[in-house]
């Protein structure tokens, strides 16, 4: 069985966001043919897009998986659903958001799934926790995640707790 390395972004700003992310880490480790290799600390960030909502708590998980990118996305959507995720409008508040950020060095663009995740290189709340668990990470087609984070100098993050 071929194993792949995937990075998943986690975010929440509803119904005890810290607890939502802690539960999600546990659930990620229990996904079929998947194991959690690393998890970042938790970070607080201001919402992007729709600003009239609570701050987000964000993190990144590193997974080893035998799932295809599409199968991984499907199980992540099921986890979101179990957490009460509702998609009311773009950038709406949410109980849990799980995004496939990277999957090996794959570049993929199909309906419902783009890897690397679109705009990840512009989001400090993705890059900082990613670099915490993968300091030499490169984003296919973009370059160094560390360089991308330097370009996000206008975004502030607050490290709020260790996820361990």
C-alpha positions in Angstrom: 0.0 0.0 0.0 1.5 3.3 -1.1 1.7 5.9 1.7 1.6 9.6 1.1 2.3 12.7 3.2 -0.6 15.2 3.4 -0.9 18.4 5.4 -4.4 19.5 6.6 -5.3 22.9 7.8 -7.8 23.2 10.7 -9.8 26.2 11.7 -12.7 27.0 13.9 -14.4 30.0 15.4 -17.6 28.6 16.9 -18.6 26.3 19.7 -15.4 26.2 21.7 -12.8 26.4 18.9 -10.0 25.0 21.0 -12.0 21.9 21.8 -13.2 21.6 18.2 -9.6 21.4 17.0 -8.4 19.1 19.7 -11.2 16.7 18.8 -10.4 17.0 15.1 -6.8 16.1 15.7 -8.0 12.9 17.4 -10.4 12.1 14.6 -7.7 12.7 12.0 -5.6 10.1 13.7 -8.5 7.7 13.4 -9.2 8.1 9.7 -9.0 4.9 7.6 -5.5 4.0 6.4 -4.2 7.2 7.9 -2.1 8.3 10.9 -1.3 11.6 12.5 2.4 12.2 12.3 2.5 15.8 13.8 0.3 18.6 14.9 1.1 22.2 15.3 0.3 24.5 18.2 -2.9 26.4 18.1 -3.0 30.0 16.7 -5.5 32.8 17.0 -6.1 34.9 13.9 -8.5 37.6 12.7 -11.1 36.5 10.2 -10.4 37.2 6.5 -13.2 38.2 4.1 -16.3 38.5 6.4 -14.8 40.4 9.3 -17.9 40.6 11.6 -17.3 37.3 13.3 -15.1 35.9 16.2 -11.4 35.3 15.7 -10.4 31.9 14.4 -8.3 29.2 16.1 -6.1 27.5 13.5 -3.6 24.7 13.3 -2.0 22.3 10.8 -1.8 18.5 10.9 0.7 16.3 9.1 -0.7 12.9 8.0 0.6 9.8 6.5 -2.2 8.2 4.4 -2.9 5.6 1.8 -6.1 7.5 0.8 -6.2 9.3 -2.5 -6.5 13.1 -2.4 -10.2 12.8 -3.3 -10.9 10.1 -0.7 -9.0 12.2 1.9 -11.2 15.2 1.1 -14.4 13.1 1.4 -13.5 11.9 4.9 -12.5 15.4 6.0 -15.9 16.6 4.8 -17.5 13.9 6.9 -15.5 15.0 10.0 -16.6 18.6 9.4 -20.2 17.4 9.1 -20.0 15.5 12.5 -18.8 18.8 14.0 -21.9 20.6 12.8 -20.3 22.5 9.9 -22.8 24.4 7.8 -21.8 26.2 4.7 -24.1 29.3 4.8 -22.0 31.7 2.8 -18.3 32.2 1.8 -16.0 32.9 4.8 -18.9 32.4 7.2 -18.3 31.5 10.9 -17.7 27.7 11.2 -17.5 25.0 13.8 -14.7 23.2 11.9 -13.0 23.8 8.6 -10.6 21.1 7.3 -8.6 21.8 4.2 -6.2 19.6 2.2 -3.2 21.9 2.0 -0.6 19.7 0.4 -0.4 16.1 -0.7 3.2 14.9 -1.4 4.4 17.2 -4.2 1.1 16.9 -6.1 -0.3 19.7 -8.2 -4.0 19.1 -8.9 -6.9 21.2 -10.0 -10.3 19.5 -10.4 -13.9 20.3 -9.4 -14.0 20.7 -5.6 -10.3 20.0 -5.0 -7.2 22.1 -5.7 -3.7 21.1 -4.3 -1.8 23.0 -3.2 -4.8 24.7 -1.5 -5.5 27.9 -3.3 -4.2 31.0 -1.5 -2.4 29.1 1.2 0.7 31.0 0.4 -1.1 34.2 1.3 -2.3 33.1 4.7 -0.1 33.4 7.8 -2.6 31.3 9.7 -1.7 28.4 7.4 2.0 29.0 6.9 3.1 29.6 10.5 1.6 26.3 11.9 2.8 24.5 8.7 6.3 25.7 9.2 6.2 24.7 12.9 5.8 21.1 12.0 7.6 21.1 8.6 10.3 23.8 8.7 11.7 23.1 5.2 8.3 22.9 3.5 8.0 23.9 -0.1 4.7 24.7 -1.8 4.6 23.1 -5.3 4.5 25.8 -8.0 5.1 28.5 -5.4 8.4 27.8 -3.5 9.5 28.1 0.1 6.7 28.3 2.7 9.1 30.3 4.8 9.5 32.9 2.1 5.7 33.0 1.6 5.3 33.7 5.3 7.7 36.6 5.1 5.3 38.1 2.4 2.4 37.9 5.0 4.1 40.5 7.3 0.8 42.5 7.6 -1.0 39.5 9.2 -0.8 38.9 12.9 -1.1 35.6 14.6 -1.1 34.8 18.3 0.2 31.4 19.4 -2.3 30.4 22.1 -1.5 26.8 23.2 0.4 23.7 22.5 -1.8 21.2 20.7 -0.1 18.3 22.5 
